[in-house]
Amino acid sequence: MSDFSALPEVSRPDALDPLPAVLQRGLVAVAFFGILSLVSSTGLFIFLSYKLCRWYYKGQLANGANQFLLLIYNLLLADIQQAMAFSLAAVSVAKGKIEVGTTTCWANGWFVSTGDLASGVFILSIALHTWFAVVKGRSISNKIFYAWITGAWIFVYLLGIITVVLHDDIFVRAGAWCWVNRRYESTRLWLHYFWIFVCMFGTIVVYALIYFWIYRRAANFDTITTRSTTSDPATLKRASKYMIIFPVVYVCCTLPLAAGRMAAMTGMVIPYWWFCVAGAAITSNGWLDVMLYVMTRRVLIFSRAPPPKNDFGFDTLGWKHGGEGMFWGTTTTIEGPLTHARTRRVDFLGRGRTTPSSRRHSDEDHFAGNTEGVISTKTTVDISTHPMPGQYASSDFSVIEMGEMEDKSERARSPMSTTR
C-alpha cells in the first residue's frame, strides 16, 4: 500500500480542508443536478421495470421486448451510476472538505469511471441501433442484441476493475472530487477518456450519417419502409430534426469535463470553477435523458401494451403533433347548413373531446336569396386524418362511438306547392 493510505484522511496532501469558497458554492450546483438526475433516472427506471415485469408475467413478451425500449432502460441504469458519483458532492459540501481514503471518496471515483463510460457506451449503442433500423431497414435478432448489451456492461466494468487492480492509491482528490490519481495519466487516458471520445465522436458521426440519409430521402419524396412502419417524407423531415437533439445534448454535457481533463494532462491548471461547471453539466445527462425520451418517445415508454420487438418508433418520434392538439389522431369535421359543425379530437391515450368548429358555414343567407318555389340545401362533410401506426391501434386506442348528428333544416315552401 502507498504511504499516503496510512495517513489520517485530513492529513493527506491530496485532501482539501477546508473547501475554498468557489467550491462551497459550485459543488452545491453539482450535487443538486446529481441528485436531480439520480431521482429522475431512478424513477423512470423503476417505472419501466414494473412495465417489463408486468408484460413478462402476462406472457406478452414471448417474442422479446422492444429493443429500443431496452436500450433506454440500460441507458437509465448507466445514468443512475453517473448521478450517484456526483450526488456525493453533497457530502463534501456538508463536511466543508474533501476527504481522501474514505469509502465515500472510493465510491465517488468508481462511479465516475463506470458511470461516465457506461453512459457514453449506451448513447453510442442507441445511435448504432437507430442507424441499423432506419438506414438498413432491418431488425437485429434477439440473440445478437442481448449479446451486445451484455458485452457492453462487461466492457465497462472490466475497464473499471483493471483501473482499480493496477494501483493501490487509485482514487484520490482530482480537482473538485475524487477520481483517478493524477500520477497515472496513462490510466486516465487509455482506460477512460480514450473511450469517452470514441463514444462521443462515434455518436456524432453515426447521427450525422442518419440525418443526411434521411434528408436525401425526404428531398426525393421517398419513404422509409421497415418491418414495422412505413414513413412518409413529412415524417422523415420531422424525425430528422429531433434526432439532432440527442447527440447535441450528450456532447454539450460531456465535452467540458473531458476537454478539461485532457488539458490538465498537458500541464494546464484548470480552475475550480471550471470543474464545477463541467461537473454540473455532465451529471445533467441523467435528467436531460429522462426529459428527452419521455417527451419524444412517450409512445414507446407509456404504451399500455408492449410495443412490437422491432418497432423503432420512427413515426412517433417527437413531442409535436401532426395536427391541432395531437401528435397523431383523427379529426372529423361535419358542417351543415343550420347546425354548428362539431369536431371530435382523440389523443394518443384514447381521450376525446368535442368542440365547435371554427370553420362553420351557414346557408341561411343562401336560403334568403332564393326565389319562392326553389328548395336548396348544402351540406359539407370535411374529414381530416393523420396517420396512426397500425400496431398501436388495438392496444392504445379504444373504439370511440359518436352519436348520430341530426341535421334539421327548415324548408322553404311556395304557396303553390307542397314538398315532402
Secondary structure, DSSP 8 states (H G I E B T S, - for coil): --GGGGS-GGGSTT-BSS--HHHHHHHHHHHHHHHHHHHHHHHHHHHHHHHHHHHHHTTTTTT---HHHHHHHHHHHHHHHHHHHHHTHHHHHHHTSB-SSSHHHHHHHHHHHHHHHHHHHHHHHHHHHHHHHHTS-----HHHHHHHHHHHHHHHHHHHHHHHHH-TT-EEE-SSSEEE-TT-HHHHIIIIIHHHHHHHHHHHHHHHHHHHHHHHHHHTT--EE-SS-EE-HHHHHHHHHHHHHHHHHHHHHHHHHHHHHHHHHTT----HHHHHHHHHHHTTHHHHHHHHHHHHSHHHHS-SS---TT---GGG-SSS-SSSS-SS-EEEEEE-SSS--EEEEE-TTS-EEEEE-TT----HHHHHTS-TT------EEEEEE----GGGTTTT------------------TT----
